[in-house]
Amino acid sequence: MMTRNVCVGLHARLKSTCDCNAKRNRLKLVSLTDRQFFLIAVAAYGLSMIFSVFVWRKNFQSDNRVNYFLLFAGMIPHTIALAKRGFSFERCPVNNLYEATSFLIWALLAAYLVLGIFSRLRFLSAFVSPLAFAVGVFALMPSLDPPPGPEPQFTGGWISLHAALILLSYGAFGLSSVAAVMYLTQEHDLKLHKMKAILSKFPSIERIEQVVGGLLIAGFALLTIGILIIPFAVDKPEGISFSKDSKVLWAILVWLIYLALIVCHWRYHLGGKRFAWGALGTFVFVLLTFWGTNLMSQLHN
């Protein structure tokens, strides 16, 4: 009887200790900062990038489900990071380069995860994961996330809608550039009569071109709406003009470039390599100029 009581007591103590450790671990997880959650997400994107190397080496013969779920797993802490940053500052988390970059990656991956539901489009993960990892590492630079200054004068939820639409449009444009790279790769292999172009799990080259065009139209529609609501989103400070702000002018320039690309594709039958290079080159231009125009913008600083 005494031995049984001792065993029961030990079991109760062990259970209490385990419960305390579990609660302590949950508290530690909750106490992580938004940047630490984002770091976990970038690590998951890095694992996906490593797996992509094997996908490339096997000429895309391997299943992309593992890569898809690695990116999905990374999106969970990434979403938590954005939510914690937004709730802590009580605003849409796109007020500096770190926040804008993090949101841009999130928008790109959200668009991919929707498309990745269709197994024939999961091959895009081999291109999305290196891009997400590289831009995520860049976003973690401390200089991109300075201490918050005075709160901007926002009007209701318009600014959040504006930022979400603009960054989601960049996510769609980013995916179109990824599909453009896939098109150029497939076209190059077919031109050289390489067997891997026939044996790979890529969709047909015509289907890839349709994906590029569809993503460009979706991104263009989101960008158009995002630009149109600018006057409703921000209370313009005295002495600052929308028509002279570098970010606004840059957004209109990007809008015009994508408009020209879409019109040339649908009206003048611009297709093939030139269309793919246009989608890829325009998004590279967006990536290279986004940060500078954001820093020069008085409305965004």
C-alpha positions in Angstrom: 0.0 0.0 0.0 2.8 2.4 0.9 4.6 1.6 -2.4 1.4 2.4 -4.3 1.0 5.7 -2.5 4.5 6.6 -3.3 4.0 5.8 -6.9 0.8 7.8 -7.0 2.6 10.7 -5.4 5.5 10.6 -7.9 3.1 10.4 -10.8 1.2 13.4 -9.5 4.5 15.4 -9.1 5.7 14.4 -12.6 2.3 15.4 -14.1 2.4 18.7 -12.3 6.0 19.3 -13.4 5.1 18.5 -17.1 2.1 20.8 -16.9 4.3 23.6 -15.5 6.9 23.0 -18.3 4.1 23.0 -21.0 2.7 26.3 -19.6 6.2 27.8 -19.5 6.9 26.8 -23.1 3.5 28.3 -24.2 4.4 31.5 -22.4 7.8 31.6 -24.0 6.2 31.1 -27.4 3.6 33.9 -26.8 6.4 36.2 -25.5 8.3 36.0 -28.8 8.5 39.3 -30.6 7.1 39.9 -34.1 10.7 39.9 -35.5 11.4 36.6 -33.9 8.3 35.1 -35.4 9.4 36.5 -38.8 12.8 34.9 -38.3 11.2 31.5 -37.8 9.2 32.1 -41.0 12.4 33.0 -42.9 14.1 29.8 -41.6 11.1 27.7 -43.0 11.5 29.5 -46.3 15.2 28.6 -46.2 14.4 24.9 -45.7 12.0 25.1 -48.7 14.8 26.7 -50.8 17.1 23.8 -49.9 14.4 21.3 -50.9 14.0 23.2 -54.2 17.6 22.4 -55.1 16.7 18.7 -55.1 13.6 19.5 -57.2 15.7 21.2 -59.7 18.3 18.4 -59.8 15.6 15.9 -60.5 14.2 18.0 -63.4 11.0 18.6 -61.4 10.2 14.9 -61.4 9.8 14.8 -57.6 6.5 15.8 -55.9 6.2 19.4 -54.8 3.8 18.8 -52.0 6.7 18.8 -49.4 7.8 22.3 -50.7 4.2 23.5 -50.6 3.7 22.5 -47.0 7.1 24.0 -46.0 6.0 27.3 -47.4 2.6 26.9 -45.7 4.3 26.2 -42.4 6.4 29.3 -42.8 3.3 31.4 -43.5 1.9 30.6 -40.0 4.6 32.4 -37.9 4.8 35.0 -40.7 1.1 35.8 -40.3 1.5 35.9 -36.5 4.4 38.4 -36.9 2.3 40.7 -39.0 -0.6 40.5 -36.6 1.5 41.2 -33.5 3.1 44.2 -35.2 -0.2 45.5 -36.3 -2.0 45.1 -33.0 1.0 46.5 -31.0 1.1 49.7 -33.1 -2.7 49.8 -33.8 -2.2 50.3 -37.5 -1.5 48.4 -40.7 2.1 47.1 -40.4 3.5 48.8 -43.6 5.0 51.9 -42.1 8.7 51.3 -42.8 10.9 49.2 -45.1 11.0 46.1 -42.8 7.2 46.1 -42.5 6.6 46.7 -46.2 9.1 44.0 -47.2 7.6 41.5 -44.8 4.1 42.3 -46.1 5.3 42.0 -49.7 6.7 38.5 -49.1 3.5 37.5 -47.3 1.4 38.7 -50.3 3.6 36.8 -52.7 3.3 33.6 -50.7 -0.4 34.0 -50.1 -0.9 34.2 -53.9 1.2 31.1 -54.4 -0.5 29.1 -51.8 -3.9 29.8 -53.5 -2.5 28.8 -56.9 -0.6 25.8 -55.3 -3.9 24.2 -54.5 -3.8 23.0 -58.2 -1.0 20.4 -58.4 0.0 21.5 -61.8 1.1 24.9 -60.5 3.0 23.7 -57.4 6.2 23.8 -59.4 6.3 27.5 -58.8 7.5 26.8 -55.3 11.0 26.0 -56.6 11.2 29.7 -57.7 9.1 31.3 -55.0 11.0 29.9 -52.0 14.5 31.3 -53.0 12.9 34.7 -53.6 11.1 34.7 -50.3 14.2 33.6 -48.4 16.5 36.2 -50.0 14.1 39.1 -49.5 13.3 37.9 -46.0 17.0 37.9 -45.0 17.2 41.4 -46.5 14.2 42.5 -44.5 15.8 41.4 -41.2 18.5 44.1 -41.5 18.2 46.2 -38.4 18.5 49.5 -40.3 15.2 48.8 -42.1 13.2 48.8 -38.8 13.9 52.0 -36.9 12.0 52.9 -33.7 8.5 54.2 -34.5 8.2 58.0 -34.7 5.0 60.1 -34.5 1.9 58.3 -35.6 0.8 59.2 -39.2 -2.6 60.8 -39.6 -4.7 58.0 -41.1 -8.4 58.1 -41.9 -10.3 55.1 -40.8 -9.5 51.8 -42.5 -8.7 53.3 -45.9 -4.9 53.2 -45.3 -5.0 49.5 -44.4 -7.1 48.8 -47.5 -4.7 50.9 -49.7 -1.6 49.2 -48.4 -3.1 45.7 -48.6 -4.2 46.2 -52.2 -0.9 47.7 -53.4 1.2 44.9 -51.7 -1.1 42.1 -52.9 -0.7 43.5 -56.5 3.1 43.3 -56.1 2.7 39.7 -54.9 0.7 38.9 -58.1 3.4 40.7 -60.2 6.1 38.7 -58.4 4.4 35.4 -59.1 4.0 36.5 -62.8 7.8 37.1 -62.9 8.3 33.6 -61.3 6.1 32.1 -64.0 8.0 34.1 -66.6 11.3 32.5 -65.5 9.7 29.1 -65.8 8.5 30.0 -69.3 12.0 31.1 -70.3 13.5 27.9 -68.8 11.1 25.7 -70.6 11.4 27.6 -73.9 15.2 27.3 -73.7 15.1 23.6 -73.1 12.7 23.0 -75.9 14.8 25.1 -78.3 17.8 22.9 -77.5 15.7 19.7 -77.7 16.6 18.8 -74.2 14.8 15.7 -72.9 14.2 17.2 -69.5 11.7 19.6 -71.1 9.7 16.7 -72.1 10.0 14.6 -68.9 9.5 17.4 -66.4 6.3 18.1 -64.6 6.0 21.6 -66.0 2.7 22.6 -67.6 2.8 23.2 -71.3 4.6 26.4 -72.4 1.2 27.8 -73.6 -0.3 27.2 -70.2 2.6 29.0 -68.5 2.1 32.0 -70.7 -1.6 32.1 -69.8 -0.6 32.0 -66.1 1.8 35.0 -66.6 -0.9 37.0 -68.4 -3.6 36.1 -65.8 -1.4 37.1 -62.9 -0.5 40.4 -64.6 -4.1 41.3 -65.0 -5.0 40.4 -61.4 -2.0 42.5 -60.1 -2.9 45.4 -62.4 -6.5 45.4 -61.1 -5.4 45.4 -57.5 -2.8 48.2 -58.2 -5.4 50.3 -60.0 -7.8 50.2 -57.1 -5.0 50.8 -54.6 -3.9 54.0 -56.4 -7.5 55.3 -56.8 -8.1 55.3 -53.1 -4.9 57.2 -52.2 -6.8 60.5 -51.7 -9.1 58.8 -49.3 -6.4 56.9 -47.4 -4.2 59.7 -46.1 -4.8 63.2 -44.6 -2.4 65.1 -46.7 0.0 67.2 -44.5 0.2 70.9 -45.2 2.8 71.7 -47.9 2.9 68.2 -49.4 1.4 67.4 -52.8 0.2 64.0 -54.0 1.3 65.0 -57.6 4.9 65.6 -56.4 5.4 62.8 -54.0 8.0 60.3 -55.3 6.1 57.2 -54.2 2.9 58.3 -55.9 4.7 59.2 -59.1 6.6 55.9 -59.0 3.3 53.9 -58.5 1.8 55.7 -61.5 4.9 54.9 -63.6 4.7 51.2 -62.6 0.9 51.3 -63.4 1.7 52.7 -66.9 4.4 50.1 -67.6 2.1 47.2 -66.7 -0.7 48.7 -68.7 1.5 49.0 -71.8 2.7 45.4 -71.3 -0.9 44.0 -71.0 -2.2 46.1 -73.9 0.7 44.9 -76.1 0.0 41.3 -75.1 -3.7 41.3 -75.8 -4.0 43.9 -78.5 -0.8 43.5 -80.5 -0.2 39.8 -79.7 3.0 40.3 -77.9 3.9 36.9 -76.5 6.5 34.3 -76.1 10.0 35.3 -74.9 9.4 39.0 -75.2 6.3 38.9 -73.1 8.1 36.8 -70.5 11.1 39.1 -70.4 8.7 42.1 -70.1 7.0 40.6 -67.0 10.3 39.6 -65.4 12.1 42.8 -66.2 9.3 45.0 -64.9 9.1 43.2 -61.6 12.9 43.5 -61.3 12.5 47.2 -61.8 9.9 47.3 -59.1 12.2 45.5 -56.6 15.2 47.7 -57.4 13.3 51.0 -57.1 10.7 50.3 -54.4 13.0 51.0 -51.5 14.5 54.2 -52.8 11.2 55.9 -53.7 9.8 54.8 -50.3 12.7 56.5 -48.5 12.3 59.7 -50.6 8.5 59.9 -50.1 7.3 62.5 -47.6 3.9 60.9 -47.4 5.5 57.5 -46.4 7.9 59.0 -43.9 
